[in-house]
Amino acid sequence: MRILALILSVLLSSLASAQSLNPSHMVDLTYAFNQETVYWPNGKNFQYKRTIWGPTEAGYWYAAGEFSCAEHGGTHLDSPIHFAEGHWTVDQIPVQRLAGPLAVIDVSAAAGKDRDFRATPQDVLAWEKTHGKITPGMIVVFHTGWGRYWPDHKQYLGSDVPGDVDHLHFPGIAQETAQLLVDRHVVGVGIYTASLDRGSEKNALAHRMVLKNNVYILENVANLEGVPAKGANLIALPMKIRGGSGAPVRIIAVLP
Protein backbone atom coordinates (compact mmCIF):
# COMPACT_ATOMS: atom_id res chain seq x y z
CA MET A 1 0.00 0.00 0.00
CA ARG A 2 2.88 2.40 0.72
CA ILE A 3 4.30 1.72 -2.75
CA LEU A 4 0.94 2.41 -4.41
CA ALA A 5 0.49 5.61 -2.42
CA LEU A 6 3.93 6.82 -3.50
CA ILE A 7 3.26 6.05 -7.16
CA LEU A 8 -0.07 7.87 -7.07
CA SER A 9 1.64 10.84 -5.40
CA VAL A 10 4.24 11.00 -8.17
CA LEU A 11 1.54 10.68 -10.82
CA LEU A 12 -0.66 13.39 -9.35
CA SER A 13 2.25 15.80 -9.06
CA SER A 14 2.79 15.46 -12.81
CA LEU A 15 -0.83 16.39 -13.51
CA ALA A 16 -0.90 20.09 -12.73
CA SER A 17 -4.61 20.46 -13.40
CA ALA A 18 -5.74 17.26 -11.69
CA GLN A 19 -7.34 17.34 -8.27
CA SER A 20 -8.06 13.61 -8.00
CA LEU A 21 -7.90 10.39 -10.01
CA ASN A 22 -11.12 9.79 -11.90
CA PRO A 23 -11.77 6.03 -12.23
CA SER A 24 -13.60 6.62 -15.51
CA HIS A 25 -10.33 7.95 -16.97
CA MET A 26 -8.39 4.74 -16.26
CA VAL A 27 -7.67 2.19 -19.00
CA ASP A 28 -6.32 -1.26 -18.16
CA LEU A 29 -3.44 -2.03 -20.53
CA THR A 30 -3.00 -5.57 -19.20
CA TYR A 31 -4.03 -8.97 -20.53
CA ALA A 32 -5.50 -11.37 -17.97
CA PHE A 33 -3.34 -14.39 -17.15
CA ASN A 34 -4.84 -17.78 -17.97
CA GLN A 35 -4.16 -20.93 -19.99
CA GLU A 36 -4.35 -18.95 -23.26
CA THR A 37 -1.76 -16.32 -22.27
CA VAL A 38 1.01 -15.96 -24.87
CA TYR A 39 4.48 -16.89 -23.63
CA TRP A 40 7.81 -17.12 -25.40
CA PRO A 41 7.78 -20.52 -27.17
CA ASN A 42 10.50 -21.99 -24.94
CA GLY A 43 9.09 -20.53 -21.68
CA LYS A 44 6.80 -22.14 -19.15
CA ASN A 45 3.17 -21.27 -19.78
CA PHE A 46 0.86 -19.93 -17.09
CA GLN A 47 -0.54 -22.66 -14.88
CA TYR A 48 -3.19 -22.15 -12.22
CA LYS A 49 -4.65 -24.64 -9.79
CA ARG A 50 -7.52 -24.23 -7.35
CA THR A 51 -6.20 -25.79 -4.16
CA ILE A 52 -9.22 -24.97 -1.99
CA TRP A 53 -12.45 -23.71 -3.51
CA GLY A 54 -15.80 -23.87 -1.81
CA PRO A 55 -17.70 -23.89 1.48
CA THR A 56 -15.85 -24.98 4.60
CA GLU A 57 -17.10 -27.30 7.29
CA ALA A 58 -17.71 -24.18 9.37
CA GLY A 59 -20.13 -22.94 6.73
CA TYR A 60 -18.24 -20.02 5.20
CA TRP A 61 -16.73 -19.71 1.73
CA TYR A 62 -12.98 -20.03 1.22
CA ALA A 63 -10.99 -19.92 -2.03
CA ALA A 64 -7.24 -20.20 -2.62
CA GLY A 65 -5.03 -21.33 -5.47
CA GLU A 66 -1.48 -21.44 -6.74
CA PHE A 67 0.14 -20.42 -10.02
CA SER A 68 3.44 -20.85 -11.82
CA CYS A 69 4.86 -19.40 -15.02
CA ALA A 70 7.96 -18.03 -16.72
CA GLU A 71 8.92 -14.44 -15.86
CA HIS A 72 8.62 -13.32 -19.48
CA GLY A 73 5.12 -13.88 -20.79
CA GLY A 74 1.75 -12.20 -20.88
CA THR A 75 1.81 -8.51 -20.03
CA HIS A 76 5.15 -8.24 -18.27
CA LEU A 77 8.15 -6.07 -17.47
CA ASP A 78 11.75 -6.78 -18.49
CA SER A 79 14.16 -5.52 -15.85
CA PRO A 80 17.58 -4.26 -17.00
CA ILE A 81 19.43 -7.37 -15.80
CA HIS A 82 17.54 -9.40 -18.43
CA PHE A 83 20.25 -8.45 -20.95
CA ALA A 84 22.65 -6.30 -18.89
CA GLU A 85 24.83 -7.99 -16.30
CA GLY A 86 25.02 -6.15 -12.99
CA HIS A 87 22.08 -3.86 -13.74
CA TRP A 88 18.77 -3.51 -11.91
CA THR A 89 16.64 -6.52 -11.09
CA VAL A 90 12.86 -6.09 -10.86
CA ASP A 91 12.92 -5.22 -7.18
CA GLN A 92 15.73 -2.67 -7.67
CA ILE A 93 13.91 -0.46 -10.19
CA PRO A 94 13.14 2.79 -8.32
CA VAL A 95 9.41 3.00 -7.78
CA GLN A 96 9.41 6.60 -9.04
CA ARG A 97 10.29 5.28 -12.52
CA LEU A 98 7.19 3.07 -12.65
CA ALA A 99 4.86 6.00 -13.30
CA GLY A 100 5.11 8.92 -15.67
CA PRO A 101 3.83 10.75 -18.76
CA LEU A 102 2.89 8.39 -21.60
CA ALA A 103 3.74 8.76 -25.29
CA VAL A 104 1.95 6.38 -27.67
CA ILE A 105 3.61 6.10 -31.09
CA ASP A 106 1.18 4.52 -33.53
CA VAL A 107 2.95 2.41 -36.17
CA SER A 108 0.02 0.05 -36.73
CA ALA A 109 -0.46 1.00 -40.40
CA ALA A 110 3.11 0.09 -41.35
CA ALA A 111 3.17 -2.96 -39.08
CA GLY A 112 -0.04 -4.22 -40.66
CA LYS A 113 1.74 -4.38 -44.02
CA ASP A 114 4.91 -6.06 -42.78
CA ARG A 115 5.08 -8.62 -39.95
CA ASP A 116 8.83 -7.96 -39.70
CA PHE A 117 8.42 -4.19 -39.41
CA ARG A 118 10.82 -2.28 -37.15
CA ALA A 119 9.94 1.20 -35.91
CA THR A 120 12.70 3.60 -36.94
CA PRO A 121 13.99 6.87 -35.51
CA GLN A 122 11.94 8.58 -38.22
CA ASP A 123 8.77 7.24 -36.60
CA VAL A 124 9.80 8.86 -33.32
CA LEU A 125 10.75 12.13 -35.01
CA ALA A 126 7.44 12.21 -36.89
CA TRP A 127 5.62 11.81 -33.56
CA GLU A 128 7.68 14.64 -32.07
CA LYS A 129 6.92 16.90 -35.01
CA THR A 130 3.23 16.67 -34.14
CA HIS A 131 3.27 16.32 -30.35
CA GLY A 132 6.51 17.90 -29.19
CA LYS A 133 9.80 16.42 -28.10
CA ILE A 134 9.89 13.37 -25.87
CA THR A 135 11.17 14.58 -22.51
CA PRO A 136 13.09 12.90 -19.67
CA GLY A 137 10.96 10.68 -17.48
CA MET A 138 8.45 9.74 -20.18
CA ILE A 139 7.35 6.19 -20.93
CA VAL A 140 7.08 5.47 -24.66
CA VAL A 141 4.85 2.69 -25.99
CA PHE A 142 4.66 1.57 -29.63
CA HIS A 143 1.16 0.75 -30.87
CA THR A 144 1.50 -1.97 -33.53
CA GLY A 145 -2.16 -3.01 -33.67
CA TRP A 146 -1.11 -6.53 -32.68
CA GLY A 147 -3.83 -6.81 -30.06
CA ARG A 148 -6.19 -8.02 -32.76
CA TYR A 149 -4.28 -11.32 -32.78
CA TRP A 150 -4.28 -12.02 -29.03
CA PRO A 151 -4.36 -14.84 -27.87
CA ASP A 152 -3.89 -16.69 -31.18
CA HIS A 153 -0.28 -17.86 -30.77
CA LYS A 154 0.31 -18.45 -34.48
CA GLN A 155 -1.01 -15.07 -35.54
CA TYR A 156 0.51 -13.20 -32.62
CA LEU A 157 3.99 -14.77 -32.73
CA GLY A 158 4.17 -16.11 -36.27
CA SER A 159 4.51 -19.69 -35.01
CA ASP A 160 2.57 -21.82 -32.55
CA VAL A 161 5.09 -24.66 -32.40
CA PRO A 162 6.27 -25.21 -28.80
CA GLY A 163 9.95 -24.34 -28.43
CA ASP A 164 10.18 -22.78 -31.91
CA VAL A 165 12.04 -19.48 -31.61
CA ASP A 166 13.45 -19.57 -35.15
CA HIS A 167 10.28 -18.78 -37.10
CA LEU A 168 8.80 -15.87 -35.19
CA HIS A 169 7.45 -12.90 -37.13
CA PHE A 170 6.02 -9.82 -35.42
CA PRO A 171 6.97 -6.11 -35.31
CA GLY A 172 9.51 -4.48 -33.01
CA ILE A 173 11.79 -1.44 -32.96
CA ALA A 174 15.24 -0.89 -34.44
CA GLN A 175 18.41 -0.57 -32.39
CA GLU A 176 18.76 3.03 -33.57
CA THR A 177 15.26 3.77 -32.31
CA ALA A 178 16.16 2.36 -28.93
CA GLN A 179 19.26 4.56 -28.90
CA LEU A 180 17.21 7.66 -29.68
CA LEU A 181 14.85 6.95 -26.79
CA VAL A 182 17.78 6.37 -24.44
CA ASP A 183 19.17 9.72 -25.56
CA ARG A 184 15.80 11.27 -24.68
CA HIS A 185 16.20 9.84 -21.13
CA VAL A 186 12.93 7.90 -21.07
CA VAL A 187 12.44 5.57 -18.10
CA GLY A 188 10.52 2.83 -19.91
CA VAL A 189 9.74 1.58 -23.42
CA GLY A 190 6.74 -0.62 -24.22
CA ILE A 191 5.25 -2.38 -27.20
CA TYR A 192 2.04 -4.02 -28.34
CA THR A 193 3.83 -7.31 -29.23
CA ALA A 194 5.72 -10.10 -27.44
CA SER A 195 9.12 -8.41 -27.66
CA LEU A 196 10.71 -5.01 -28.17
CA ASP A 197 12.81 -6.63 -30.89
CA ARG A 198 10.96 -7.93 -33.92
CA GLY A 199 10.40 -11.68 -33.92
CA SER A 200 13.05 -12.40 -36.56
CA GLU A 201 15.80 -10.53 -34.63
CA LYS A 202 18.35 -13.01 -33.23
CA ASN A 203 20.65 -10.70 -31.27
CA ALA A 204 18.18 -8.69 -29.13
CA LEU A 205 19.70 -5.42 -30.34
CA ALA A 206 16.92 -3.13 -29.11
CA HIS A 207 16.69 -4.98 -25.80
CA ARG A 208 20.41 -4.66 -25.16
CA MET A 209 20.49 -0.97 -26.03
CA VAL A 210 17.60 -0.09 -23.74
CA LEU A 211 18.35 -2.33 -20.78
CA LYS A 212 22.05 -1.51 -20.45
CA ASN A 213 20.92 2.06 -19.80
CA ASN A 214 18.61 0.97 -16.95
CA VAL A 215 15.46 1.59 -19.00
CA TYR A 216 12.88 -1.12 -18.41
CA ILE A 217 10.70 -2.71 -21.11
CA LEU A 218 6.96 -3.42 -21.11
CA GLU A 219 5.84 -6.19 -23.48
CA ASN A 220 2.46 -7.54 -24.54
CA VAL A 221 0.86 -4.20 -23.63
CA ALA A 222 -2.91 -4.37 -24.25
CA ASN A 223 -5.86 -2.12 -25.14
CA LEU A 224 -4.00 0.86 -26.59
CA GLU A 225 -6.92 1.73 -28.83
CA GLY A 226 -8.43 4.95 -27.54
CA VAL A 227 -5.36 5.98 -25.54
CA PRO A 228 -4.20 9.37 -26.87
CA ALA A 229 -0.79 9.87 -28.43
CA LYS A 230 0.06 12.33 -25.67
CA GLY A 231 -1.50 13.57 -22.46
CA ALA A 232 -2.12 10.34 -20.58
CA ASN A 233 -0.02 9.04 -17.72
CA LEU A 234 1.04 5.45 -17.14
CA ILE A 235 1.42 3.34 -14.01
CA ALA A 236 3.23 -0.01 -14.35
CA LEU A 237 3.35 -2.16 -11.20
CA PRO A 238 5.34 -5.40 -11.62
CA MET A 239 5.33 -8.24 -9.15
CA LYS A 240 8.29 -7.38 -6.91
CA ILE A 241 10.40 -10.49 -7.46
CA ARG A 242 13.72 -10.17 -5.64
CA GLY A 243 16.50 -10.74 -8.15
CA GLY A 244 13.99 -11.17 -10.98
CA SER A 245 14.85 -10.57 -14.63
CA GLY A 246 11.20 -9.85 -15.32
CA ALA A 247 7.74 -10.11 -13.82
CA PRO A 248 4.02 -9.97 -14.63
CA VAL A 249 2.91 -6.34 -14.51
CA ARG A 250 -0.40 -4.51 -14.15
CA ILE A 251 -0.34 -1.47 -16.43
CA ILE A 252 -2.86 1.37 -16.20
CA ALA A 253 -3.18 4.44 -18.41
CA VAL A 254 -4.74 7.48 -16.75
CA LEU A 255 -6.37 9.58 -19.46
CA PRO A 256 -6.38 13.38 -19.36
C-alpha positions as CSV (number, residue, x, y, z in Angstrom):
1,M,0.0,0.0,0.0
2,R,2.9,2.4,0.7
3,I,4.3,1.7,-2.8
4,L,0.9,2.4,-4.4
5,A,0.5,5.6,-2.4
6,L,3.9,6.8,-3.5
7,I,3.3,6.0,-7.2
8,L,-0.1,7.9,-7.1
9,S,1.6,10.8,-5.4
10,V,4.2,11.0,-8.2
11,L,1.5,10.7,-10.8
12,L,-0.7,13.4,-9.3
13,S,2.2,15.8,-9.1
14,S,2.8,15.5,-12.8
15,L,-0.8,16.4,-13.5
16,A,-0.9,20.1,-12.7
17,S,-4.6,20.5,-13.4
18,A,-5.7,17.3,-11.7
19,Q,-7.3,17.3,-8.3
20,S,-8.1,13.6,-8.0
21,L,-7.9,10.4,-10.0
22,N,-11.1,9.8,-11.9
23,P,-11.8,6.0,-12.2
24,S,-13.6,6.6,-15.5
25,H,-10.3,7.9,-17.0
26,M,-8.4,4.7,-16.3
27,V,-7.7,2.2,-19.0
28,D,-6.3,-1.3,-18.2
29,L,-3.4,-2.0,-20.5
30,T,-3.0,-5.6,-19.2
31,Y,-4.0,-9.0,-20.5
32,A,-5.5,-11.4,-18.0
33,F,-3.3,-14.4,-17.1
34,N,-4.8,-17.8,-18.0
35,Q,-4.2,-20.9,-20.0
36,E,-4.4,-18.9,-23.3
37,T,-1.8,-16.3,-22.3
38,V,1.0,-16.0,-24.9
39,Y,4.5,-16.9,-23.6
40,W,7.8,-17.1,-25.4
41,P,7.8,-20.5,-27.2
42,N,10.5,-22.0,-24.9
43,G,9.1,-20.5,-21.7
44,K,6.8,-22.1,-19.1
45,N,3.2,-21.3,-19.8
46,F,0.9,-19.9,-17.1
47,Q,-0.5,-22.7,-14.9
48,Y,-3.2,-22.2,-12.2
49,K,-4.7,-24.6,-9.8
50,R,-7.5,-24.2,-7.4
51,T,-6.2,-25.8,-4.2
52,I,-9.2,-25.0,-2.0
53,W,-12.5,-23.7,-3.5
54,G,-15.8,-23.9,-1.8
55,P,-17.7,-23.9,1.5
56,T,-15.8,-25.0,4.6
57,E,-17.1,-27.3,7.3
58,A,-17.7,-24.2,9.4
59,G,-20.1,-22.9,6.7
60,Y,-18.2,-20.0,5.2
61,W,-16.7,-19.7,1.7
62,Y,-13.0,-20.0,1.2
63,A,-11.0,-19.9,-2.0
64,A,-7.2,-20.2,-2.6
65,G,-5.0,-21.3,-5.5
66,E,-1.5,-21.4,-6.7
67,F,0.1,-20.4,-10.0
68,S,3.4,-20.9,-11.8
69,C,4.9,-19.4,-15.0
70,A,8.0,-18.0,-16.7
71,E,8.9,-14.4,-15.9
72,H,8.6,-13.3,-19.5
73,G,5.1,-13.9,-20.8
74,G,1.7,-12.2,-20.9
75,T,1.8,-8.5,-20.0
76,H,5.2,-8.2,-18.3
77,L,8.2,-6.1,-17.5
78,D,11.8,-6.8,-18.5
79,S,14.2,-5.5,-15.9
80,P,17.6,-4.3,-17.0
81,I,19.4,-7.4,-15.8
82,H,17.5,-9.4,-18.4
83,F,20.2,-8.4,-20.9
84,A,22.6,-6.3,-18.9
85,E,24.8,-8.0,-16.3
86,G,25.0,-6.1,-13.0
87,H,22.1,-3.9,-13.7
88,W,18.8,-3.5,-11.9
89,T,16.6,-6.5,-11.1
90,V,12.9,-6.1,-10.9
91,D,12.9,-5.2,-7.2
92,Q,15.7,-2.7,-7.7
93,I,13.9,-0.5,-10.2
94,P,13.1,2.8,-8.3
95,V,9.4,3.0,-7.8
96,Q,9.4,6.6,-9.0
97,R,10.3,5.3,-12.5
98,L,7.2,3.1,-12.7
99,A,4.9,6.0,-13.3
100,G,5.1,8.9,-15.7
101,P,3.8,10.7,-18.8
102,L,2.9,8.4,-21.6
103,A,3.7,8.8,-25.3
104,V,2.0,6.4,-27.7
105,I,3.6,6.1,-31.1
106,D,1.2,4.5,-33.5
107,V,3.0,2.4,-36.2
108,S,0.0,0.1,-36.7
109,A,-0.5,1.0,-40.4
110,A,3.1,0.1,-41.3
111,A,3.2,-3.0,-39.1
112,G,0.0,-4.2,-40.7
113,K,1.7,-4.4,-44.0
114,D,4.9,-6.1,-42.8
115,R,5.1,-8.6,-39.9
116,D,8.8,-8.0,-39.7
117,F,8.4,-4.2,-39.4
118,R,10.8,-2.3,-37.2
119,A,9.9,1.2,-35.9
120,T,12.7,3.6,-36.9
121,P,14.0,6.9,-35.5
122,Q,11.9,8.6,-38.2
123,D,8.8,7.2,-36.6
124,V,9.8,8.9,-33.3
125,L,10.8,12.1,-35.0
126,A,7.4,12.2,-36.9
127,W,5.6,11.8,-33.6
128,E,7.7,14.6,-32.1
129,K,6.9,16.9,-35.0
130,T,3.2,16.7,-34.1
131,H,3.3,16.3,-30.4
132,G,6.5,17.9,-29.2
133,K,9.8,16.4,-28.1
134,I,9.9,13.4,-25.9
135,T,11.2,14.6,-22.5
136,P,13.1,12.9,-19.7
137,G,11.0,10.7,-17.5
138,M,8.4,9.7,-20.2
139,I,7.3,6.2,-20.9
140,V,7.1,5.5,-24.7
141,V,4.8,2.7,-26.0
142,F,4.7,1.6,-29.6
143,H,1.2,0.7,-30.9
144,T,1.5,-2.0,-33.5
145,G,-2.2,-3.0,-33.7
146,W,-1.1,-6.5,-32.7
147,G,-3.8,-6.8,-30.1
148,R,-6.2,-8.0,-32.8
149,Y,-4.3,-11.3,-32.8
150,W,-4.3,-12.0,-29.0
151,P,-4.4,-14.8,-27.9
152,D,-3.9,-16.7,-31.2
153,H,-0.3,-17.9,-30.8
154,K,0.3,-18.5,-34.5
155,Q,-1.0,-15.1,-35.5
156,Y,0.5,-13.2,-32.6
157,L,4.0,-14.8,-32.7
158,G,4.2,-16.1,-36.3
159,S,4.5,-19.7,-35.0
160,D,2.6,-21.8,-32.6
161,V,5.1,-24.7,-32.4
162,P,6.3,-25.2,-28.8
163,G,9.9,-24.3,-28.4
164,D,10.2,-22.8,-31.9
165,V,12.0,-19.5,-31.6
166,D,13.5,-19.6,-35.2
167,H,10.3,-18.8,-37.1
168,L,8.8,-15.9,-35.2
169,H,7.5,-12.9,-37.1
170,F,6.0,-9.8,-35.4
171,P,7.0,-6.1,-35.3
172,G,9.5,-4.5,-33.0
173,I,11.8,-1.4,-33.0
174,A,15.2,-0.9,-34.4
175,Q,18.4,-0.6,-32.4
176,E,18.8,3.0,-33.6
177,T,15.3,3.8,-32.3
178,A,16.2,2.4,-28.9
179,Q,19.3,4.6,-28.9
180,L,17.2,7.7,-29.7
181,L,14.9,6.9,-26.8
182,V,17.8,6.4,-24.4
183,D,19.2,9.7,-25.6
184,R,15.8,11.3,-24.7
185,H,16.2,9.8,-21.1
186,V,12.9,7.9,-21.1
187,V,12.4,5.6,-18.1
188,G,10.5,2.8,-19.9
189,V,9.7,1.6,-23.4
190,G,6.7,-0.6,-24.2
191,I,5.3,-2.4,-27.2
192,Y,2.0,-4.0,-28.3
193,T,3.8,-7.3,-29.2
194,A,5.7,-10.1,-27.4
195,S,9.1,-8.4,-27.7
196,L,10.7,-5.0,-28.2
197,D,12.8,-6.6,-30.9
198,R,11.0,-7.9,-33.9
199,G,10.4,-11.7,-33.9
200,S,13.0,-12.4,-36.6
201,E,15.8,-10.5,-34.6
202,K,18.3,-13.0,-33.2
203,N,20.6,-10.7,-31.3
204,A,18.2,-8.7,-29.1
205,L,19.7,-5.4,-30.3
206,A,16.9,-3.1,-29.1
207,H,16.7,-5.0,-25.8
208,R,20.4,-4.7,-25.2
209,M,20.5,-1.0,-26.0
210,V,17.6,-0.1,-23.7
211,L,18.4,-2.3,-20.8
212,K,22.0,-1.5,-20.4
213,N,20.9,2.1,-19.8
214,N,18.6,1.0,-17.0
215,V,15.5,1.6,-19.0
216,Y,12.9,-1.1,-18.4
217,I,10.7,-2.7,-21.1
218,L,7.0,-3.4,-21.1
219,E,5.8,-6.2,-23.5
220,N,2.5,-7.5,-24.5
221,V,0.9,-4.2,-23.6
222,A,-2.9,-4.4,-24.2
223,N,-5.9,-2.1,-25.1
224,L,-4.0,0.9,-26.6
225,E,-6.9,1.7,-28.8
226,G,-8.4,4.9,-27.5
227,V,-5.4,6.0,-25.5
228,P,-4.2,9.4,-26.9
229,A,-0.8,9.9,-28.4
230,K,0.1,12.3,-25.7
231,G,-1.5,13.6,-22.5
232,A,-2.1,10.3,-20.6
233,N,0.0,9.0,-17.7
234,L,1.0,5.5,-17.1
235,I,1.4,3.3,-14.0
236,A,3.2,0.0,-14.4
237,L,3.3,-2.2,-11.2
238,P,5.3,-5.4,-11.6
239,M,5.3,-8.2,-9.1
240,K,8.3,-7.4,-6.9
241,I,10.4,-10.5,-7.5
242,R,13.7,-10.2,-5.6
243,G,16.5,-10.7,-8.2
244,G,14.0,-11.2,-11.0
245,S,14.9,-10.6,-14.6
246,G,11.2,-9.8,-15.3
247,A,7.7,-10.1,-13.8
248,P,4.0,-10.0,-14.6
249,V,2.9,-6.3,-14.5
250,R,-0.4,-4.5,-14.2
251,I,-0.3,-1.5,-16.4
252,I,-2.9,1.4,-16.2
253,A,-3.2,4.4,-18.4
254,V,-4.7,7.5,-16.8
255,L,-6.4,9.6,-19.5
256,P,-6.4,13.4,-19.4
